[in-house]
Amino acid sequence: MTLVKNPNLKFVNLDGFQPKECTEILSNTVPEINENFSQLAYGRRAVPKLVSEVESDDLALKTHAIINLVELFHNPEFISQGLEEDIVPKLTKLLKNSNLTIKQKTTECLSTISGYALGRTALIEENTLLNLSKAFDDEDPLVRKNAHLTFARVTSQQAGVDNILPWGSIPILVNKLPTERVDIQCIILDCLYNCIRMGPKPWIPDDPLKCDAMGVFTDLINPSAVTQVKVGTAKCIMMLSFNPEGKKRAVSGKTVPILIDSLTDLKSEVRAAVAGALMSITIDVDAKRLIVRENAIPTLMRLLDDKNESVLLNVIKTITNCAEDYRGRFQLHGCIKKVSRKIKIMEIVSKIKSTLKTQTCYDTLPQSYKLIVFDNKLLIKKALAALLLHVRIFLQSLVTDFIHLILFYYNESTLENDVEDIEHLQIFRLKELLKQNDLIPTLKVSIHPMDSLYEASKLLLKHKLHRLPLLDVSPDGQEMLLSVLTQHKILRQIALNVEDCIYLDFTPKSVGIGTYGNIATAELTTPLVDLLNTLVEKRLSSLPILDSKARENSYYDLGMPVSECLNRRSYDFEGIHRCHLSNTLGNVMDTIKDKLVHRFVVVDDNDFLLGVISLSDVLTFFTKD
């Protein structure tokens, strides 16, 4: 007997019936399915099914569809499929729905779609933004935020700006700006910046000026405002001031004095944006006079020592504008040499960046060199002995991983019992032991020899590495270790190829190169285990020892003082390279060119420790954006 149980909990006896008859019988037993609880369709049927349900009269089904679409549209492939199903006009109709969940998810969906070029084009073609602007008055902040975010993304391209300006979007956005939440204010400022920057006449600058956008921006850039609002407001003022009428509004109001006060802001991005706004405004003759009258020249001169390149660039442009006023020239006379020096330095740093981007890792290789490669079955003890014999050898992460392992056994009080096992440990087993004991192995990072030195520098700094393997691929697809790139090799390549490095006549400390104060150090009586723990925990490559006497001992006796270790240094140890606070970056680069240097210890005339300059600090300065 064959019994089939149907969803209605009824049993149907199908004995003696033909297959066709069974089908007819069972077709009458299929229950009605509640679509609100149906499973989501799979594959390419998911989006079409949900898009069709968006127009359903059933509120629950419609809500279910729009919620699932929001999740799917994080995948660009599904967005493309949704656009083919005309999702944008259907979402536009849903904007009129009074249900809060529908409004939130609809605006979120439109915001996600606007993050892609195809989506922005569809929103423009369907004229969705005009309908979406009504959501600016919604009581729910999430609905308003999604709507403004969509506007900001669409206006990132010219077609979007051209679409929203004709129906008076600028006055609407400016009027909403003072009363909105801070996070939404930042989004509105991004949108206004795009519109003012790319907007054509007559809407720009007429619309912003008619609704007193300059006054609104000025009120927002106050000391209590958050950094993002200050930066966004200053950028909008800068763009609006490129128009002559905008400059006049800035000069006639209180915009310039407030901007001058903001030049001393603690955040460098604020100072850069404010200096950019003043640079735009001071093209006007009256603005030059106002800057001089407000005694802003000394403040601008002090900013010539700012470490932020954007601040420096905008300040130099502003000073150049103010120098056209005869009273400004008198005040600026004392800083002409300083400005000229800054410009020269910026040119040199630009040359260095260009060198890093145009030269490859392969260019650092000498005509002849020796590369020692170990088999991973080699004993750790022999590998370390080779390291002591050839101090410039590259063992990738071996040394750091070995220190992790030794510290683990020492802290577990089993080091003396396991010394024999450690000495017979092979290289490949080291990684396995690290994983078994929940120790983090050193990250393996490599680069192709034909990649630029700039990319290599970024990798070294990002992962806090001192060495980077150059791996090529043989014709049969096998990786080949060609050489090892170090921070010293990169900096030496700079010193050899950029002759103007000698003109870097400023001290490293003046531009933030090096560590001064709160320096991790060790003394002669410091136990070796404490020194190793400090190196590992703080990811340091060295620690200054505040004396120089030494004696030797075994590597597993971690309780011995540091003084017992110093005599184990190689006979060709390059020594400690010192520099004074008065030494320039040009002096540092000259030393790097001629000698193998890993770091500089900054001391005073009495050889007291003041700071440490690592090669990472120098490389960071040359590669920072």
C-alpha positions in Angstrom: 0.0 0.0 0.0 1.3 3.5 -0.9 0.3 6.3 1.3 1.2 9.9 0.5 1.0 12.5 3.3 0.0 15.9 2.0 0.5 19.3 3.9 -3.1 19.3 5.1 -2.3 16.1 7.2 -4.5 13.9 5.0 -3.4 10.5 3.7 -4.3 9.4 0.2 -4.2 5.7 -0.8 -2.7 5.5 -4.4 -2.7 1.7 -4.7 -4.2 0.5 -8.1 -4.0 3.9 -9.8 -2.0 4.7 -12.9 0.6 7.6 -12.7 -1.6 9.9 -14.7 -4.5 9.2 -12.3 -2.3 9.8 -9.3 -1.3 13.2 -10.6 -5.0 14.2 -11.0 -5.8 13.0 -7.5 -2.8 14.8 -5.9 -3.5 18.0 -7.7 -6.6 18.5 -5.7 -4.7 18.0 -2.4 -2.1 20.8 -2.9 -2.8 23.5 -0.1 -2.8 27.2 -0.6 0.6 28.7 0.1 1.0 31.9 2.1 3.2 34.1 -0.1 4.3 36.2 2.8 6.2 33.2 4.2 7.5 31.8 0.9 11.2 31.1 0.4 13.3 33.6 -1.6 13.8 32.4 -5.2 17.3 31.3 -6.1 19.8 32.5 -8.6 18.7 34.9 -11.3 15.0 34.4 -10.4 15.4 36.1 -7.0 15.5 39.8 -8.2 12.7 39.5 -10.9 10.4 37.8 -8.3 11.1 40.4 -5.7 10.7 43.3 -8.1 7.3 42.0 -9.2 6.2 41.7 -5.5 7.2 45.4 -4.9 4.0 46.4 -6.7 1.8 44.0 -4.7 -1.3 45.4 -2.9 -0.4 43.1 0.0 1.6 45.3 2.5 3.3 42.4 4.2 4.4 40.9 0.8 5.6 44.3 -0.4 7.6 44.9 2.8 9.1 41.4 2.6 10.2 42.1 -1.0 11.8 45.5 -0.4 13.7 44.3 2.6 15.2 41.4 0.6 16.0 43.7 -2.3 18.0 46.0 0.0 20.2 43.0 1.0 20.6 41.7 -2.5 21.5 45.1 -3.9 24.8 45.1 -2.1 25.9 42.9 -5.0 26.4 45.0 -8.2 25.3 42.1 -10.3 21.8 42.1 -8.7 21.6 45.9 -9.1 22.2 45.5 -12.9 19.5 42.8 -12.9 17.1 45.0 -11.0 17.6 47.9 -13.4 16.7 45.6 -16.2 13.5 44.9 -14.4 12.7 48.7 -14.1 13.2 48.7 -10.3 13.8 52.5 -10.2 10.4 53.7 -11.4 8.8 51.2 -9.0 10.8 52.5 -6.1 9.9 56.0 -7.1 6.2 55.2 -6.7 6.9 53.6 -3.3 8.2 57.0 -2.0 4.6 58.1 -1.6 3.9 55.2 0.7 3.1 56.2 4.3 4.5 53.1 6.0 7.7 53.9 7.8 9.4 50.6 7.1 8.6 50.9 3.4 10.0 54.5 3.3 13.2 53.5 5.2 13.9 50.5 3.0 13.0 52.3 -0.3 15.3 55.2 0.4 18.0 52.8 1.5 17.6 50.9 -1.7 17.9 54.1 -3.8 21.0 55.1 -1.8 22.6 51.7 -2.5 21.7 51.9 -6.2 23.2 55.5 -6.4 26.6 54.0 -5.4 27.1 52.7 -8.9 27.4 54.5 -12.2 24.5 52.5 -13.8 22.3 53.2 -10.9 23.0 56.9 -10.9 22.2 57.1 -14.7 18.9 55.3 -14.1 18.0 57.7 -11.2 18.7 60.7 -13.5 16.8 59.3 -16.5 13.7 58.5 -14.4 13.8 61.9 -12.7 13.7 60.2 -9.3 15.5 62.9 -7.4 12.7 65.4 -7.7 10.3 63.0 -6.0 13.0 61.9 -3.5 13.6 65.6 -2.4 10.2 65.4 -0.6 11.8 63.0 1.8 13.9 65.9 3.1 10.9 66.9 5.2 10.2 63.4 6.6 10.0 63.0 10.3 12.3 60.0 10.4 16.0 60.8 10.4 17.0 57.6 8.6 14.7 58.4 5.7 16.2 61.9 5.4 19.8 60.6 5.7 19.2 58.0 2.9 17.7 60.7 0.7 20.6 63.1 1.2 23.1 60.4 0.7 21.5 59.5 -2.7 21.7 63.2 -3.7 25.4 63.4 -2.7 26.3 60.3 -4.7 24.4 61.3 -7.8 25.8 64.8 -7.8 29.4 63.3 -7.9 29.0 63.4 -11.7 28.1 66.3 -14.0 24.9 64.8 -15.2 23.5 64.5 -11.7 24.3 68.2 -11.0 22.6 69.2 -14.2 19.6 67.2 -13.3 18.8 68.7 -9.8 19.7 72.4 -10.4 16.8 73.5 -12.7 14.1 72.7 -10.1 15.7 74.8 -7.3 17.5 72.2 -5.2 20.2 74.5 -3.9 17.9 76.7 -1.8 16.2 73.6 -0.4 19.5 72.0 0.7 20.9 75.3 2.1 17.7 75.9 4.1 17.9 72.3 5.6 21.5 72.6 6.5 21.3 74.6 9.8 18.6 72.5 11.4 19.7 69.0 10.4 21.7 66.4 12.5 25.5 66.6 12.3 25.8 63.4 10.3 23.3 64.6 7.7 24.9 68.1 7.6 28.1 66.5 6.4 26.3 64.7 3.6 24.4 67.9 2.6 27.8 69.8 2.5 29.2 67.1 0.2 26.2 67.6 -2.2 26.4 71.4 -2.1 30.2 71.2 -2.8 29.5 69.1 -5.9 26.8 71.4 -7.1 28.8 74.6 -6.6 31.9 73.1 -8.2 30.3 71.7 -11.3 27.1 73.7 -11.6 26.7 75.7 -14.8 25.3 79.3 -15.1 22.8 80.8 -14.3 22.1 78.5 -11.4 25.7 78.8 -10.0 26.4 81.2 -8.4 22.9 82.8 -8.5 21.0 80.2 -6.5 23.5 80.0 -3.6 23.8 83.8 -3.4 20.1 84.4 -3.4 19.5 82.1 -0.5 22.5 83.5 1.4 24.5 80.3 1.3 27.7 82.2 2.3 26.0 83.4 5.6 24.8 79.9 6.4 28.2 78.4 5.8 29.8 81.1 7.9 27.5 80.3 10.9 28.4 76.6 10.6 32.1 77.0 10.8 32.3 77.8 14.5 34.7 76.5 17.2 32.1 74.0 18.6 31.4 72.4 15.2 32.8 68.9 14.5 35.8 68.5 12.2 33.8 67.1 9.2 31.4 70.0 9.3 34.2 72.6 9.5 36.0 70.9 6.5 32.9 70.6 4.4 31.9 74.2 5.1 35.3 75.6 4.3 35.4 73.7 1.0 32.0 75.1 0.1 33.1 78.6 0.9 36.2 78.1 -1.2 34.2 76.9 -4.3 31.6 79.7 -3.9 34.4 82.3 -3.6 35.8 81.4 -7.0 33.0 83.6 -8.3 33.6 87.4 -7.9 30.2 87.9 -6.3 31.0 85.2 -3.8 34.2 86.9 -2.9 32.3 90.1 -2.2 29.8 88.4 0.0 32.7 86.8 2.0 34.5 90.1 2.5 31.3 92.1 3.3 30.2 89.7 6.0 32.0 88.0 8.9 33.3 85.1 6.8 37.0 86.2 6.6 37.5 86.9 10.4 36.0 83.5 11.3 38.2 81.8 8.8 41.3 83.5 10.2 40.4 82.3 13.7 40.0 78.8 12.3 43.6 78.8 11.0 44.7 77.8 14.5 42.4 74.8 14.7 44.0 71.7 16.2 43.0 69.5 13.2 45.3 69.7 10.2 42.5 68.9 7.8 40.5 71.9 9.1 43.5 74.2 8.8 44.1 73.0 5.2 40.4 73.6 4.2 40.3 77.0 5.8 43.6 78.1 4.2 42.1 76.9 0.8 39.0 79.1 1.4 41.2 82.1 2.2 43.3 81.4 -0.9 40.2 81.6 -3.0 38.9 84.8 -1.3 42.1 86.7 -1.3 42.2 87.0 -5.1 39.9 89.9 -4.4 41.7 93.3 -3.7 39.4 94.1 -0.8 40.1 90.7 0.7 43.8 91.3 0.6 43.3 94.5 2.6 41.0 92.8 5.1 43.6 90.0 5.7 46.2 92.7 6.5 43.8 94.7 8.6 42.8 91.7 10.6 46.6 91.0 11.3 46.4 87.5 9.8 49.8 87.7 8.2 51.7 86.5 11.3 49.4 83.6 11.7 49.9 82.6 8.0 53.7 82.9 8.5 53.6 80.6 11.5 51.7 78.0 9.4 54.7 77.8 7.1 56.1 75.4 9.7 53.0 73.2 9.5 53.7 69.5 8.9 50.7 69.0 6.7 51.5 69.5 3.0 48.0 70.6 2.1 48.1 73.3 4.8 51.5 74.4 3.5 50.5 74.6 -0.1 47.3 76.6 0.5 49.1 79.0 3.0 51.8 79.7 0.4 49.1 80.5 -2.2 47.3 82.8 0.3 50.5 84.6 1.2 51.3 85.1 -2.5 47.9 86.7 -3.0 48.4 89.0 0.0 51.8 90.1 -1.2 50.1 92.0 -4.0 49.0 94.5 -1.4 51.8 97.0 -0.5 51.1 96.8 3.3 51.1 93.0 3.0 54.5 93.1 1.3 56.0 95.0 4.2 54.8 92.4 6.7 55.8 89.5 4.5 59.3 90.8 3.7 60.8 88.8 6.6 59.4 85.4 5.4 60.5 85.6 1.7 63.5 83.3 2.3 61.3 81.0 4.4 58.7 80.7 1.6 61.4 80.1 -1.0 62.9 77.4 1.1 59.6 75.7 1.6 58.9 75.7 -2.1 62.3 74.2 -2.8 61.8 71.5 -0.2 58.4 70.6 -1.7 60.0 70.3 -5.1 62.6 67.9 -3.8 60.0 65.8 -2.0 58.0 65.7 -5.3 61.1 64.5 -7.1 61.7 61.8 -4.6 58.1 60.6 -4.9 58.5 60.6 -8.7 61.6 58.5 -8.4 59.9 56.0 -6.2 57.0 55.6 -8.6 59.2 55.4 -11.8 61.9 53.1 -10.6 61.3 49.4 -10.0 62.5 47.0 -7.2 64.8 45.5 -9.9 66.7 48.8 -10.2 68.0 48.4 -6.7 69.8 45.2 -7.4 73.6 45.4 -7.8 75.4 43.9 -10.8 76.7 41.1 -8.7 75.4 39.9 -5.4 75.1 36.8 -3.2 71.8 35.3 -2.1 71.8 32.5 0.5 68.7 30.4 0.6 68.0 27.7 3.3 66.1 24.5 2.9 63.1 24.4 5.3 64.4 21.1 6.7 67.5 22.8 8.0 68.0 22.8 11.8 67.1 26.1 13.5 70.4 26.0 15.3 72.4 25.9 12.1 70.3 28.6 10.5 71.0 30.9 13.4 74.7 30.1 13.3 74.7 31.1 9.6 72.9 34.3 10.6 75.6 35.2 13.0 78.3 34.4 10.4 76.6 36.4 7.6 74.9 39.3 9.4 73.2 40.5 6.2 71.6 37.2 5.4 67.8 37.2 5.0 65.9 34.5 7.0 62.5 36.1 6.4 60.5 35.6 9.6 62.8 33.0 11.2 64.3 35.2 13.9 61.1 36.8 15.0 59.3 33.4 15.1 62.2 31.9 17.0 62.0 34.7 19.6 58.2 34.0 20.0 58.9 30.3 20.6 61.8 30.9 23.1 59.6 33.4 25.1 56.7 31.0 25.2 58.8 28.2 26.7 60.5 30.6 29.1 57.2 32.0 30.4 55.9 28.4 30.7 59.1 27.6 32.8 60.0 24.7 30.5 62.8 26.3 28.5 65.7 24.4 30.1 63.9 21.1 29.7 63.1 21.7 26.0 66.4 23.2 25.0 67.6 20.0 23.4 64.3 19.7 21.4 64.6 23.3 20.3 68.1 22.8 19.1 67.0 19.9 16.9 64.0 21.8 15.5 63.7 22.2 11.8 62.6 25.4 10.1 59.3 24.1 8.8 58.4 22.7 12.2 58.7 26.1 13.8 55.5 27.4 12.1 53.6 24.3 13.3 54.7 24.8 16.9 53.7 28.5 16.7 50.2 27.5 15.6 49.9 24.7 18.2 50.7 27.1 21.0 48.5 29.9 19.6 51.4 32.1 18.8 51.1 34.5 15.8 53.6 33.8 13.1 55.1 36.6 11.1 53.1 37.7 8.1 54.6 36.6 4.7 54.5 39.4 2.2 56.3 39.6 -1.1 56.5 41.7 -4.3 57.4 41.3 -7.9 60.8 42.7 -9.0 59.2 44.9 -11.7 56.8 46.6 -9.3 57.6 50.2 -8.3 59.6 51.2 -5.3 56.6 53.2 -4.2 54.4 50.1 -4.0 57.2 48.3 -2.1 57.6 51.1 0.3 53.8 51.1 1.0 53.9 47.3 1.7 56.9 47.6 4.0 55.2 50.4 6.0 51.8 48.9 6.0 52.9 45.6 7.5 55.7 47.1 9.6 58.4 45.0 7.8 62.1 45.7 7.3 62.7 43.3 4.5 60.6 42.3 1.5 61.3 39.2 -0.7 61.4 39.8 -4.5 59.6 36.8 -6.0 59.5 36.2 -9.8 57.7 33.4 -11.6 59.6 30.9 -13.8 58.2 29.8 -17.2 56.9 26.6 -15.6 55.0 28.6 -13.0 57.3 28.1 -10.0 58.1 31.0 -7.7 61.8 32.1 -7.6 63.4 34.2 -4.9 65.4 36.8 -6.8 66.6 39.0 -3.9 65.5 40.8 -0.8 64.5 44.5 -0.7 65.1 46.5 2.5 64.1 50.0 3.6 67.8 50.9 3.5 68.1 49.9 -0.1 65.1 52.0 -1.1 66.4 55.1 0.8 69.9 54.6 -0.6 68.4 54.4 -4.1 66.7 57.8 -3.4 70.0 59.3 -2.1 71.9 58.1 -5.2 69.3 59.2 -7.8 68.0 62.5 -6.3 71.0 64.8 -6.0 68.9 67.5 -4.4 68.6 65.5 -1.2 71.5 67.5 0.1 69.3 70.6 0.0 66.8 69.1 2.5 68.1 71.6 5.1 65.5 71.1 7.8 65.9 69.0 10.9 64.0 65.6 11.0 62.2 66.7 14.2 60.8 69.8 12.6 58.8 67.7 10.1 57.8 65.0 12.5 60.4 62.4 11.6 61.5 60.3 14.5 60.3 59.5 18.0 61.1 62.0 20.8 60.0 61.3 24.4 58.5 58.1 25.9 61.3 56.1 24.2 61.5 52.5 25.1 65.0 51.8 26.5 66.9 49.2 28.4 69.8 49.3 30.9 72.8 47.0 31.4 71.0 45.3 34.3 67.8 44.7 32.4 67.1 41.0 32.1 67.3 39.8 28.5 63.7 38.3 28.7 62.3 41.8 29.5 64.1 43.3 26.5 62.8 40.5 24.2 59.2 40.9 25.6 59.4 44.7 24.9 60.6 44.1 21.3 57.8 41.6 20.6 55.0 43.5 22.3 55.8 46.9 20.8 57.0 45.4 17.4 60.4 47.2 17.7 63.5 46.2 15.9 65.9 47.5 18.5 66.1 49.2 21.9 68.7 51.8 23.0 71.0 50.4 25.7 72.1 53.2 28.1 75.6 51.9 28.5 78.2 49.9 26.6 79.9 47.2 28.7 79.3 43.5 27.8 79.9 39.8 28.4 78.6 36.7 26.7 76.3 33.7 27.6 73.9 31.1 26.1 70.8 32.1 24.1 68.4 30.2 26.3 69.5 31.8 29.5 67.0 34.7 29.2 67.5 35.8 32.8 70.9 37.2 32.2 71.4 40.9 32.0 71.7 42.8 28.7 75.3 43.6 29.4 76.1 39.9 29.0 74.7 39.9 25.4 76.5 42.9 23.8 79.8 41.1 23.3 78.1 38.5 21.0 77.8 41.1 18.3 79.5 40.3 15.0 83.0 41.4 14.5 81.9 43.6 11.6 79.0 45.2 13.6 78.4 48.6 11.9 78.2 50.4 15.2 75.6 52.9 16.5 74.9 55.9 14.2 74.2 59.0 16.2 72.9 62.4 15.1 72.1 65.7 16.9 69.0 67.8 16.8 70.8 70.2 14.6 71.6 67.7 11.9 69.4 68.0 8.8 67.5 65.4 6.8 70.1 66.0 4.1 72.8 64.8 6.5 70.7 61.7 7.3 70.3 60.8 3.7 74.0 61.4 3.0 74.9 58.9 5.8 72.3 56.4 4.4 74.0 56.6 1.0 77.4 55.8 2.3 76.8 53.4 5.2 74.7 50.5 6.2 72.3 52.2 8.7 69.2 50.8 10.4 68.4 53.7 12.6 69.9 56.9 14.1 70.1 57.6 17.8 69.5 61.3 18.5 71.7 62.7 21.3 72.6 66.0 22.8 76.2 67.4 23.2 76.6 65.3 26.3 75.5 62.1 24.5 72.2 61.9 26.5 69.4 60.1 24.6 66.8 62.5 23.1 65.1 60.4 20.4 65.4 57.7 17.7 65.0 58.1 14.0 64.2 54.8 12.2 64.4 54.2 8.5 60.6 53.6 8.6 60.2 57.2 9.8 62.2 58.6 6.9 60.4 56.4 4.4 57.0 57.4 5.7 57.8 61.1 5.3 58.7 60.6 1.6 55.7 58.4 0.7 52.9 60.0 2.7 50.0 61.4 0.7 
